[in-house]
Amino acid sequence: MIELKLPKTPPRAALLLAVLALSSLAGCALQPPQAFEKGNLAKREMTFGADPLEDAFSQHVYFSKEAASGGTGVGGGGCGCN
Protein backbone atom coordinates (compact mmCIF):
# COMPACT_ATOMS: atom_id res chain seq x y z
CA MET A 1 0.00 0.00 0.00
CA ILE A 2 1.06 3.54 -0.66
CA GLU A 3 0.92 5.84 2.30
CA LEU A 4 0.26 9.51 1.77
CA LYS A 5 1.98 11.73 4.24
CA LEU A 6 0.30 15.09 4.37
CA PRO A 7 1.99 17.97 6.09
CA LYS A 8 0.44 18.61 9.46
CA THR A 9 -1.06 22.03 9.88
CA PRO A 10 -0.62 23.48 13.30
CA PRO A 11 -3.92 23.73 15.18
CA ARG A 12 -3.39 27.46 15.63
CA ALA A 13 -3.23 28.01 11.85
CA ALA A 14 -6.32 25.87 11.28
CA LEU A 15 -8.20 27.78 13.94
CA LEU A 16 -7.15 31.10 12.41
CA LEU A 17 -8.27 29.92 8.98
CA ALA A 18 -11.65 28.87 10.36
CA VAL A 19 -12.12 32.21 12.12
CA LEU A 20 -11.24 34.12 8.95
CA ALA A 21 -13.64 32.03 6.86
CA LEU A 22 -16.49 32.57 9.31
CA SER A 23 -15.82 36.29 9.63
CA SER A 24 -15.82 36.72 5.85
CA LEU A 25 -19.24 35.06 5.70
CA ALA A 26 -20.52 37.31 8.45
CA GLY A 27 -20.13 40.34 6.18
CA CYS A 28 -22.66 39.04 3.66
CA ALA A 29 -26.07 40.66 3.58
CA LEU A 30 -28.79 38.27 4.62
CA GLN A 31 -31.69 40.70 4.45
CA PRO A 32 -33.38 42.12 1.36
CA PRO A 33 -33.15 45.90 0.97
CA GLN A 34 -35.62 47.94 2.95
CA ALA A 35 -38.26 50.04 1.21
CA PHE A 36 -36.34 53.27 1.76
CA GLU A 37 -33.18 51.73 0.23
CA LYS A 38 -34.84 50.68 -3.03
CA GLY A 39 -34.89 54.25 -4.29
CA ASN A 40 -31.09 54.37 -4.23
CA LEU A 41 -30.81 51.00 -5.98
CA ALA A 42 -33.11 52.16 -8.79
CA LYS A 43 -30.89 55.10 -9.77
CA ARG A 44 -29.28 55.11 -13.18
CA GLU A 45 -25.79 55.23 -11.65
CA MET A 46 -26.37 51.87 -9.99
CA THR A 47 -26.69 49.97 -13.29
CA PHE A 48 -23.76 48.17 -14.84
CA GLY A 49 -24.16 50.11 -18.07
CA ALA A 50 -25.34 53.62 -17.28
CA ASP A 51 -24.98 54.83 -20.88
CA PRO A 52 -27.00 52.80 -23.43
CA LEU A 53 -25.19 54.36 -26.41
CA GLU A 54 -21.80 53.41 -25.01
CA ASP A 55 -23.04 49.88 -24.31
CA ALA A 56 -24.28 49.49 -27.90
CA PHE A 57 -20.95 50.73 -29.25
CA SER A 58 -18.98 48.38 -27.00
CA GLN A 59 -21.11 45.42 -28.12
CA HIS A 60 -20.62 46.38 -31.77
CA VAL A 61 -16.84 46.52 -31.37
CA TYR A 62 -16.77 43.24 -29.43
CA PHE A 63 -18.87 41.30 -31.94
CA SER A 64 -16.94 42.78 -34.86
CA LYS A 65 -13.65 41.63 -33.38
CA GLU A 66 -14.95 38.21 -32.31
CA ALA A 67 -16.43 37.44 -35.76
CA ALA A 68 -19.73 36.51 -34.14
CA SER A 69 -22.89 38.16 -33.04
CA GLY A 70 -25.04 37.24 -30.09
CA GLY A 71 -28.74 37.75 -29.57
CA THR A 72 -28.47 41.45 -28.76
CA GLY A 73 -29.67 43.03 -31.96
CA VAL A 74 -29.14 42.80 -35.70
CA GLY A 75 -27.30 39.74 -36.92
CA GLY A 76 -24.27 39.93 -39.16
CA GLY A 77 -20.84 38.61 -39.94
CA GLY A 78 -17.53 39.40 -38.34
CA CYS A 79 -16.37 41.73 -41.10
CA GLY A 80 -17.39 44.83 -39.15
CA CYS A 81 -20.04 45.80 -41.69
CA ASN A 82 -23.12 45.16 -39.53
C-alpha positions in Angstrom: 0.0 0.0 0.0 1.1 3.5 -0.7 0.9 5.8 2.3 0.3 9.5 1.8 2.0 11.7 4.2 0.3 15.1 4.4 2.0 18.0 6.1 0.4 18.6 9.5 -1.1 22.0 9.9 -0.6 23.5 13.3 -3.9 23.7 15.2 -3.4 27.5 15.6 -3.2 28.0 11.9 -6.3 25.9 11.3 -8.2 27.8 13.9 -7.2 31.1 12.4 -8.3 29.9 9.0 -11.7 28.9 10.4 -12.1 32.2 12.1 -11.2 34.1 9.0 -13.6 32.0 6.9 -16.5 32.6 9.3 -15.8 36.3 9.6 -15.8 36.7 5.8 -19.2 35.1 5.7 -20.5 37.3 8.4 -20.1 40.3 6.2 -22.7 39.0 3.7 -26.1 40.7 3.6 -28.8 38.3 4.6 -31.7 40.7 4.4 -33.4 42.1 1.4 -33.1 45.9 1.0 -35.6 47.9 2.9 -38.3 50.0 1.2 -36.3 53.3 1.8 -33.2 51.7 0.2 -34.8 50.7 -3.0 -34.9 54.3 -4.3 -31.1 54.4 -4.2 -30.8 51.0 -6.0 -33.1 52.2 -8.8 -30.9 55.1 -9.8 -29.3 55.1 -13.2 -25.8 55.2 -11.7 -26.4 51.9 -10.0 -26.7 50.0 -13.3 -23.8 48.2 -14.8 -24.2 50.1 -18.1 -25.3 53.6 -17.3 -25.0 54.8 -20.9 -27.0 52.8 -23.4 -25.2 54.4 -26.4 -21.8 53.4 -25.0 -23.0 49.9 -24.3 -24.3 49.5 -27.9 -20.9 50.7 -29.3 -19.0 48.4 -27.0 -21.1 45.4 -28.1 -20.6 46.4 -31.8 -16.8 46.5 -31.4 -16.8 43.2 -29.4 -18.9 41.3 -31.9 -16.9 42.8 -34.9 -13.7 41.6 -33.4 -14.9 38.2 -32.3 -16.4 37.4 -35.8 -19.7 36.5 -34.1 -22.9 38.2 -33.0 -25.0 37.2 -30.1 -28.7 37.8 -29.6 -28.5 41.4 -28.8 -29.7 43.0 -32.0 -29.1 42.8 -35.7 -27.3 39.7 -36.9 -24.3 39.9 -39.2 -20.8 38.6 -39.9 -17.5 39.4 -38.3 -16.4 41.7 -41.1 -17.4 44.8 -39.1 -20.0 45.8 -41.7 -23.1 45.2 -39.5 
